[in-house]
């Protein structure tokens, strides 16, 4: 689950004692480039700060998708605008927190770029949907970055 839901993993973990956690990780610089790319695809750019309601109370039109991105970015990274240092720091802090708080037997550290990622996922989830046909086609062998 992505942001902002991943921010509440600790509460979800406590409320569901049998839940398993999949921590998706990747190279930090590659993650940052993909992050910028994803937002570019969705927005054409990162959230334009001029759409954020101002304190004067003047009406500002903000679409629901823009509102979601604004809230998600603030909760997840502490900033609406992309700040590489801040976003990377928050990413690292999140990974460290998950590693600290989730018991090892309930945690899969999942790197999609690993050659056996799908096998690890199938084994961890014990999914009946896993089969060799899916294994060979589930993850692309190359990931493009904008």
C-alpha positions as CSV (number, residue, x, y, z in Angstrom):
1,X,0.0,0.0,0.0
2,X,1.4,3.4,-0.9
3,X,1.3,6.7,0.8
4,X,-0.4,7.8,2.9
5,X,-1.7,4.4,4.1
6,X,1.8,3.1,4.6
7,X,2.3,5.8,7.3
8,X,-0.1,3.8,9.5
9,X,1.4,0.4,9.1
10,X,2.2,0.2,12.9
11,X,-1.5,0.7,13.8
12,X,-2.5,-1.8,11.2
13,X,0.1,-4.3,12.5
14,X,-1.2,-4.0,16.1
15,X,-4.8,-4.3,15.0
16,X,-4.2,-7.4,12.9
17,X,-1.8,-9.8,14.7
18,X,-1.6,-12.2,11.7
19,X,-1.0,-9.6,9.0
20,X,2.1,-9.9,6.8
21,X,4.0,-6.8,5.7
22,X,5.7,-6.4,2.4
23,X,8.3,-3.6,2.4
24,X,9.0,-2.6,-1.1
25,X,12.6,-1.3,-1.4
26,X,14.8,-0.1,-4.2
27,X,18.0,1.9,-4.8
28,X,17.4,5.3,-3.3
29,X,18.5,7.3,-6.4
30,X,16.4,5.1,-8.7
31,X,13.4,5.5,-6.3
32,X,13.8,9.2,-6.5
33,X,13.9,9.3,-10.3
34,X,10.9,7.0,-10.5
35,X,9.0,9.1,-7.9
36,X,9.5,12.2,-10.0
37,X,8.5,10.3,-13.1
38,X,5.3,9.0,-11.5
39,X,4.2,12.4,-10.4
40,X,5.1,13.8,-13.8
41,X,2.8,11.3,-15.5
42,X,-0.1,12.0,-13.1
43,X,0.3,15.8,-13.0
44,X,2.3,16.9,-15.9
45,X,4.5,18.3,-13.0
46,X,4.5,18.2,-9.3
47,X,1.7,19.9,-7.5
48,X,1.6,23.6,-8.4
49,X,1.7,25.5,-5.1
50,X,-0.6,28.1,-6.5
51,X,-3.5,25.6,-6.1
52,X,-3.0,25.2,-2.4
53,X,-5.6,27.2,-0.5
54,X,-4.2,30.4,1.0
55,X,-4.7,31.7,4.5
56,X,-6.7,34.7,3.3
57,X,-9.7,32.4,2.8
58,X,-10.0,33.3,-0.9
59,X,-11.7,30.4,-2.8
60,X,-9.3,28.2,-4.6
61,X,-10.4,25.4,-6.9
62,X,-8.5,22.2,-6.2
63,X,-9.4,18.9,-7.9
64,X,-9.8,15.8,-5.8
65,X,-6.7,14.2,-7.4
66,X,-4.7,17.3,-6.6
67,X,-6.0,17.3,-3.0
68,X,-5.0,13.7,-2.6
69,X,-1.5,14.4,-3.9
70,X,-1.1,17.5,-1.6
71,X,-2.2,15.6,1.5
72,X,-0.2,12.5,0.6
73,X,3.0,14.5,0.0
74,X,2.6,16.5,3.2
75,X,2.0,13.5,5.3
76,X,4.6,11.3,3.7
77,X,7.4,13.7,3.0
78,X,6.7,16.9,4.9
79,X,6.4,19.0,1.7
80,X,4.1,19.4,-1.3
81,X,6.9,20.4,-3.5
82,X,9.5,17.8,-4.3
83,X,12.6,18.3,-2.3
84,X,15.1,15.6,-3.0
85,X,16.9,15.6,0.3
86,X,13.6,15.6,2.3
87,X,11.9,12.9,0.2
88,X,15.0,10.6,0.4
89,X,15.3,11.2,4.1
90,X,11.7,10.2,4.7
91,X,12.0,7.2,2.5
92,X,15.1,6.0,4.5
93,X,13.4,6.7,7.8
94,X,10.3,4.7,6.8
95,X,12.4,1.7,5.7
96,X,14.3,1.8,9.0
97,X,11.1,2.1,11.1
98,X,9.5,-0.9,9.3
99,X,12.6,-3.0,9.8
100,X,12.6,-2.0,13.5
101,X,8.9,-2.6,14.2
102,X,7.8,-5.5,12.1
103,X,8.8,-9.0,13.4
104,X,11.1,-10.8,10.9
105,X,8.6,-13.7,10.4
106,X,5.9,-11.2,9.3
107,X,8.1,-9.2,6.9
108,X,9.1,-9.6,3.3
109,X,11.7,-7.1,2.1
110,X,10.7,-6.9,-1.6
111,X,12.9,-5.5,-4.3
112,X,11.0,-5.7,-7.6
113,X,14.3,-5.5,-9.5
114,X,15.6,-8.7,-8.0
115,X,15.5,-11.6,-10.5
116,X,13.6,-13.9,-8.0
117,X,11.2,-11.2,-6.6
118,X,8.0,-12.9,-7.7
119,X,9.1,-16.3,-6.3
120,X,9.9,-14.6,-2.9
121,X,6.5,-12.9,-3.0
122,X,4.7,-16.2,-3.8
123,X,6.5,-18.1,-1.0
124,X,5.8,-15.3,1.5
125,X,2.1,-14.9,0.7
126,X,1.6,-18.7,0.1
127,X,-0.7,-17.6,-2.8
128,X,-2.5,-20.2,-4.8
129,X,-2.4,-17.8,-7.7
130,X,1.3,-18.4,-8.2
131,X,2.4,-20.5,-11.1
132,X,5.2,-20.7,-13.5
133,X,3.3,-18.9,-16.3
134,X,2.8,-15.9,-14.0
135,X,6.3,-16.0,-12.7
136,X,7.8,-15.5,-16.1
137,X,5.5,-12.6,-17.0
138,X,4.7,-10.8,-13.8
139,X,7.6,-8.3,-13.6
140,X,9.3,-6.5,-16.5
141,X,12.9,-7.3,-16.9
142,X,13.8,-3.7,-17.5
143,X,12.3,-0.7,-15.7
144,X,12.3,2.6,-17.6
145,X,12.7,5.9,-15.9
146,X,11.4,9.0,-17.5
